[in-house]
Amino acid sequence: MDIKLAMEARGSNQVYIKGPHEYEPRTVEEMREITLQRAKQTLKDLKVYEGGKLISPMARSGLNCIKIKIGYGSRNAALFEYDDGATERRLNADTVEERRSAAIEIIKDSIDSIKEGGMDEHFAAFLVTRRTSSKNGTKKLKNKSGLKLVPEKEAV
């Protein structure tokens, strides 16, 4: 069989252009489920942690500590701040076992809170900030590209 004929029978030289995928906004329930899965994975990682470098969805090792941040998404975006303004907790202790057990307790408490809906208001606030920052980013891109924006109607 001629290779040229075989190649012509499959595919084309046309450029395939996919349209933009339809945006489906997240719900609080979806965020709760995703965060719960990540917290459970962190708990598994902490249970087998014996020292050294720890990289987990919601925990990582630091200098003589384990840092815990209850966050959302692949970048573990902070959902809330503590009273001192920090978004993560440093668990300092003399031994790895003490740090590990303290981190496990925090993650277990977080899992219980997520299951009971204790994080729902933080999820809702996070969704609002992401939607507004997305709209503002779109406006800035349109302004940079020179496109005219139709002013939004003001609330009456």
TIMAR-332614 format. One record per residue (C-alpha): residue in one letter; x, y, z. Coordinates in steps of 0.2 Angstrom, whole numbers, plus 2048, in hexadecimal, padded with zeros to 3 digits. Layout:
<nodes>
AXYZ...
</nodes>
This chain:
<nodes>
M800800800D8068117FCI80A81C80BK80482B803L7F3823800A7F281D811M7F682E819E7E983680EA7DB82B814R7DE830826G7DD84182CS7DF851822N7E9861821Q7DB86B828V7DF874838Y7D386E846I7CD87C850K7C3878860G7B7885866P7B888B878H7B287E884E7A288388DY7A588A89FE79D8808ACP79E8898BDR7A387F8CCT79787D8DAV79A87C8EDE79686A8EDE7A38668E0M7B08708E9R7AC8678F9E7AE8568F0I7BF85B8E8T7C58638F8L7C0853902Q7C98488F6R7D98538F7A7D885290AK7D683F90AQ7E683E8FFT7EF84990BL7EA83E919K7F182F910D80183890DL80383D91FK80082C925V80F82591CY81A83491EE82A830928G83483F926G83D848917K83485190AL82185190AI8178568FBS8048548FCP7F585D8F6M7F2867907A803863910R81586690DS825865917G82E87491DL83D877928N83986D938C82786E935I81886892AK80E876922I7FB873920K7F087D915I7DE879912G7DC87F900Y7D387C8F0G7D98768DFS7E98708D8R7F28808DEN7EA87E8EFA7E388F8EFA7E0895901L7CD895906F7CF89F916E7DB8A8921Y7DF8A5933D7DD8B3940D7F08B793EG7ED8B992BA7F78A9926T7EF89D91AE7F988E920R7FE886931R80F881935L810872940N82187494AA826865955D83685D95AT83384C952V82C847941E81F83C94AE81884B954R817856944R80E84893BS802844948A7FD85794AA7FB858937I7F0848936E7E5850944I7E386093AI7DF85792AK7D284B933D7C985A93BS7C986392AI7C2853921D7B485392ES7B186692CI7B0864919K7A485591AE79885F926G79886E91BG7A3879926M7AD87F917D79E88390CE79E896910H7B189690BF7AD88D8FBA7A08998F7A7AB8A88FAF7B98A08F0L7AD89E8E1V7A78B08E2T7B98B68E2R7BE8AB8D3R7AF8B08C9T7B28C38CCS7C58C18C8S7C18B88B8K7B58C68B3N7C28D38B7G7D08C98AET7C58C889EK7C28DB89FK7D48DE8A0L7D88D3891K7CB8DB887N7D28ED88BK7E48E7887S7DE8E0876G7D68F1871L7C48EA871K7B68F6876L7AD8F0885V79A8F3887P7988FA898E78F8EF8A4K77E8F58ABE77E8FC8BCA7738F48C9V7658FF8CD
</nodes>
